[in-house]
Structures are given as structure tokens and as C-alpha cells.
Amino acid sequence: MTSFSVGLLGHGTVGAAFEALLAERAEAIAATTGRRPELSGVLTRSRGDFDDILARSDLVVELMGGLEPARDHVVRTLEAGKPVVTANKQLLSQHGDELFGAAHTAGVDLRFEAAVGGVVPAIRVLHETLAAAEVERVHGIVNGTTNFILTEMTRTGASYAQALADAQRLGYAEADPSDDVNGKDAAAKMTILARLAFGAAVGLDQVTYEGIEHVTSADIAYARELRLSLKLIGTAERVDGGGLSVRVHPAFLYAGHPLASVDGSFNAVTIESPAITEITLSGPGAGGSQTASAVLGDVVSAMLPPPVPPAPAAPVEIVSDIESAFYLHLEVADRPGVLAQIAEILGLQGVSVKSVVQEGLGADARLTIVVHPIRESKFLAAVSLIGRLDFLRVPPRWIRVIEEVFE
Ligand SMILES: NC(=O)c1ccc[n+]([C@@H]2O[C@H](COP(=O)([O-])OP(=O)(O)OC[C@H]3O[C@@H](n4cnc5c(N)ncnc54)[C@H](OP(=O)(O)O)[C@@H]3O)[C@@H](O)[C@H]2O)c1
């Protein structure tokens, strides 16, 4: 039986797990593909030489992370006519056009299942199973750290800081969790999903993202009271009149939404299309062995001919001012006329109120207002005016509400 040489760039958490899994599964893969995969070389900062590994490999797996030299090595591998498997979301979200262009020109595979949602096979389903479906919207919980933190806040009533400390102690958050909690990691993953779902060249700089750092126990208590779930949601969707919106922000979900019950460090992606209504894929988020398993799945796919080089993505108009329902949290002096003044400002901007809950806080009151879907710019204009009212005790806070349910 012939062998299939795999060059491995990076031997950290995922790279080491990949090497072990490859050895364990080599016989089974040989039985499926007719070729036995074996490592041709490993590159780290202290070991191996890229040119030498490239010359001896049929395929290269990039698990170094970061932009350089990962970008250089991936491009040079593709230009040499050899397929690449990568788990590097930052690289794909910032240099996607160059990398997919190089793969297309060379007519070789560039596979990246592990870059999005742990073992959730969202890429494969979008690329292969749903290749003929017209996708309208993709929603994702694509960051396990933030989902773990929000789930802990809901389950135990802990503050954001306490839940983050727990996540770090249990290994669900890194020592520097910035890119997870500020939404950037999820934003990078949404550019990859948007590219596949809509054939659109979306870069990280075109995604609006917000994180969970400002979520409070009061928001969570409100969610629990109304049986809503608060999640960090990534969205890529077609917008009426053309264009795409790609964004990441915390959002309340009703219980009938498939992502509402995705808890802990799990990831999930919901794909909506008229042909299928919706399908949801969920599973464990990141982790060395889970990610290695998704990487190995890509290697096996690349070993099965013929490769399908992805078509170059088209430029797209990105729409940022989209409609959403909102939850608005205000702390005000408890005196007559306050609610009327707020209602007037909302009304003047065309914001229509769905519900108001008022709660006494001694001489002050807490108002929790949910408004019907409205263009974000109009809502924010109203919030800015409300923010100037002299009876406001703290700056207004708001969170988007996703109203869809599938029941
Ligand atoms: N960890 C996860 O759960 C997970 C999940 C999904 C996706 N990913 C992605 O998978 C990739 C790898 O993540 P990881 O957690 O395995 O990273 P890691 O533990 O930090 O390992 C990185 C490896 O790459 C090597 N490396 C880094 N820069 C290099 C350079 N300039 N030249 C040569 N070697 C270099 C390192 O070498 P040294 O050993 O010499 O330092 C190390 O072996 C990243 O793109 C990450 O985003 C990770």
C-alpha cells in the first residue's frame, strides 16, 4: 500500500493531539482511502525546516496559529500544488482572499473545519450537504468560553468576574481571555461561515462585534424571569434589499430557538434556508483532541479525490444598520412623568414598546423595556437622547433580542 505524507506545522495543544490521533487511526484511514497517512515532519520554533517538510509532504497541516509565518507557509504549500488543512481562524479571517485565491489558482484543497466550531461539522454541511440550498441566515454560538461564562452566570447567579475566574480555573478560558470575551474570536469564525454560506468575501474588519464583558447579573436575572436565554450570538444574514450583515453580540433568545438550550462550553450553528427551514448542529467546542479530530477529518477528505477547490468569493455589500428588537435597561429617579418622557422619546424615533417592567429601588426605579424590531440607528438615537435626561441614575444599557422561534 502506498503512503500519504502529512507535514505538521505546530506541535502544541492541537498539533500533539493530531500526531497521536493520526497514529491511532492510520490503519482505519488506509482501509478507507487506500493510502496510509504518516507524518513526514514536524515544525516548531526549535525543530524542523519548512522547505524540507514541504518537499517531503503530500499535504500540510497548519496548527501553528498566528498570522506569520503561518500565512507564508500555507500560501507556499498551495502554490506548490499541495493541499492544506488549517485550524487557524485568525489567518482565514484576515487573509482569506489571498489563501482561497491561491488554492483556486493551484486547483488544490484548502480545508478548515476545525477553524470554526470545535467538532461541529458546520463547514462540511454548508460546503457539501447544503451546497445547493439558498442560505438565508446562519446563527452561531461559536465561542465555548463565553458560552460557559454566560451559562455559569445563569446557573449560579455569579457575576461576570466570578464566572470568568471559574472558567479560567477550570481551563475553559485562557489566562488572557480578551479575544474570547470581546467577541473577536467569534467574529473571525463568522467571517468563515459567511464566506461559505453566501460565497462572499467578508473580512474581519467588516464584522461588527461586541463581547460579554458588560453583561450584568441583572440582565441574567431578567432573562431567567422571562425564560429567555442570554447568549453571545454570531449572525451572518442576507438583508432585504441586498447586502449582508455579519455581526456578533450578546442577545436574548426565546426558549423555542434552537440555540437557547446550548449550554456550557458547547458550540452550535443554526443554518436557515427556505428549502430546509432550519438545521442545527451542536457539539463540544474547542479542546486539543476535539480539534485534532476535526483536522484529521479534513485530512481524510483531502485524501479522497477529486479535490474541490473553493471558488473565489465575490465582493459583497456589508450592511450594518439592521433591524432588531432590543431590551433596554434604565435606572431612574422614581418620580411622576419619567415613564411618559421616555415613552415620548422612543415614540419620536419610531421605536415601539413591547413591554415595560418597573421595579422599585428605594427612591429610584429600574425600568426594563423591550421594544419591537427597529433599525439599530433609530434605537441608538433614542437611547442617546434618553441618556441625557437628568433623572437617569446610570447610563442606559441595552441588549438585542432575537425573536425567532422554531416550534
Ligand atoms: N487549542 C484549541 O483548543 C484550538 C481549537 C480550535 C482551533 N485552534 C487553533 O489551532 C491552532 C493551534 O492552536 P494550539 O492551541 O495547538 O497552539 P499552541 O499550543 O500554542 O501550539 C502552537 C505550536 O506552533 C508552533 N509555532 C508557533 N509559532 C511558530 C513559528 N513561528 N515557527 C515554528 N513553529 C511555531 C509552536 O512551537 P513551539 O512548540 O516551539 O512553541 C507550537 O508547537 C491555532 O490556530 C488555534 O487557533 C486551537
The ligand as an SDF file (V2000), in Angstrom:
LIG
                    3D

 48 52  0  0  0  0  0  0  0  0999 V2000
   -6.3730   24.7970   21.3440 N   0  0  0  0  0  0  0  0  0  0  0  0
   -7.5970   24.6500   20.8670 C   0  0  0  0  0  0  0  0  0  0  0  0
   -8.4600   24.0860   21.5500 O   0  0  0  0  0  0  0  0  0  0  0  0
   -7.9350   25.0900   19.4730 C   0  0  0  0  0  0  0  0  0  0  0  0
   -9.2460   24.9280   18.9820 C   0  0  0  0  0  0  0  0  0  0  0  0
   -9.5780   25.3180   17.6800 C   0  0  0  0  0  0  0  0  0  0  0  0
   -8.5940   25.8670   16.8830 C   0  0  0  0  0  0  0  0  0  0  0  0
   -7.3340   26.0470   17.3970 N   0  0  0  0  0  0  0  0  0  0  0  0
   -6.3270   26.6190   16.5050 C   0  0  0  0  0  0  0  0  0  0  0  0
   -5.3060   25.6670   16.3000 O   0  0  0  0  0  0  0  0  0  0  0  0
   -4.0620   26.3250   16.1200 C   0  0  0  0  0  0  0  0  0  0  0  0
   -3.0350   25.7770   17.1130 C   0  0  0  0  0  0  0  0  0  0  0  0
   -3.5020   26.0170   18.4270 O   0  0  0  0  0  0  0  0  0  0  0  0
   -2.7670   25.3670   19.6990 P   0  0  0  0  0  0  0  0  0  0  0  0
   -3.6720   25.6280   20.8600 O   0  0  0  0  0  0  0  0  0  0  0  0
   -2.3380   23.9710   19.4130 O   0  0  0  0  0  0  0  0  0  0  0  0
   -1.4680   26.3250   19.8080 O   0  0  0  0  0  0  0  0  0  0  0  0
   -0.1810   26.1100   20.7110 P   0  0  0  0  0  0  0  0  0  0  0  0
   -0.4390   25.1100   21.7870 O   0  0  0  0  0  0  0  0  0  0  0  0
    0.2810   27.4780   21.1050 O   0  0  0  0  0  0  0  0  0  0  0  0
    0.9060   25.4870   19.7120 O   0  0  0  0  0  0  0  0  0  0  0  0
    1.4580   26.2240   18.6420 C   0  0  0  0  0  0  0  0  0  0  0  0
    2.5720   25.4060   18.0080 C   0  0  0  0  0  0  0  0  0  0  0  0
    3.0260   26.1110   16.8670 O   0  0  0  0  0  0  0  0  0  0  0  0
    4.4310   26.3120   16.9690 C   0  0  0  0  0  0  0  0  0  0  0  0
    4.7930   27.6270   16.4430 N   0  0  0  0  0  0  0  0  0  0  0  0
    4.2450   28.8270   16.7510 C   0  0  0  0  0  0  0  0  0  0  0  0
    4.8670   29.8030   16.0820 N   0  0  0  0  0  0  0  0  0  0  0  0
    5.8410   29.2140   15.3490 C   0  0  0  0  0  0  0  0  0  0  0  0
    6.8380   29.6910   14.4670 C   0  0  0  0  0  0  0  0  0  0  0  0
    6.9740   30.9980   14.2210 N   0  0  0  0  0  0  0  0  0  0  0  0
    7.6540   28.8020   13.8620 N   0  0  0  0  0  0  0  0  0  0  0  0
    7.5230   27.4860   14.1310 C   0  0  0  0  0  0  0  0  0  0  0  0
    6.6180   26.9610   14.9720 N   0  0  0  0  0  0  0  0  0  0  0  0
    5.7880   27.8240   15.5720 C   0  0  0  0  0  0  0  0  0  0  0  0
    4.7420   26.2550   18.4380 C   0  0  0  0  0  0  0  0  0  0  0  0
    6.1140   25.9070   18.5640 O   0  0  0  0  0  0  0  0  0  0  0  0
    6.8510   25.7520   19.9740 P   0  0  0  0  0  0  0  0  0  0  0  0
    6.3820   24.4090   20.4940 O   0  0  0  0  0  0  0  0  0  0  0  0
    8.2910   25.7610   19.6270 O   0  0  0  0  0  0  0  0  0  0  0  0
    6.4080   26.9090   20.8020 O   0  0  0  0  0  0  0  0  0  0  0  0
    3.7750   25.1780   18.9300 C   0  0  0  0  0  0  0  0  0  0  0  0
    4.3210   23.8960   18.7140 O   0  0  0  0  0  0  0  0  0  0  0  0
   -4.3640   27.8270   16.2790 C   0  0  0  0  0  0  0  0  0  0  0  0
   -4.6000   28.3980   15.0130 O   0  0  0  0  0  0  0  0  0  0  0  0
   -5.6470   27.8420   17.0840 C   0  0  0  0  0  0  0  0  0  0  0  0
   -6.4230   28.9970   16.8720 O   0  0  0  0  0  0  0  0  0  0  0  0
   -6.9950   25.6670   18.6540 C   0  0  0  0  0  0  0  0  0  0  0  0
  1  2  1  0
  2  3  2  0
  2  4  1  0
  4  5  1  0
  4 48  2  0
  5  6  2  0
  6  7  1  0
  7  8  2  0
  8  9  1  0
  8 48  1  0
  9 10  1  0
  9 46  1  0
 10 11  1  0
 11 12  1  0
 11 44  1  0
 12 13  1  0
 13 14  1  0
 14 15  2  0
 14 16  1  0
 14 17  1  0
 17 18  1  0
 18 19  2  0
 18 20  1  0
 18 21  1  0
 21 22  1  0
 22 23  1  0
 23 24  1  0
 23 42  1  0
 24 25  1  0
 25 26  1  0
 25 36  1  0
 26 27  1  0
 26 35  1  0
 27 28  2  0
 28 29  1  0
 29 30  1  0
 29 35  2  0
 30 31  1  0
 30 32  2  0
 32 33  1  0
 33 34  2  0
 34 35  1  0
 36 37  1  0
 36 42  1  0
 37 38  1  0
 38 39  2  0
 38 40  1  0
 38 41  1  0
 42 43  1  0
 44 45  1  0
 44 46  1  0
 46 47  1  0
M  CHG  2   8   1  16  -1
M  END
$$$$
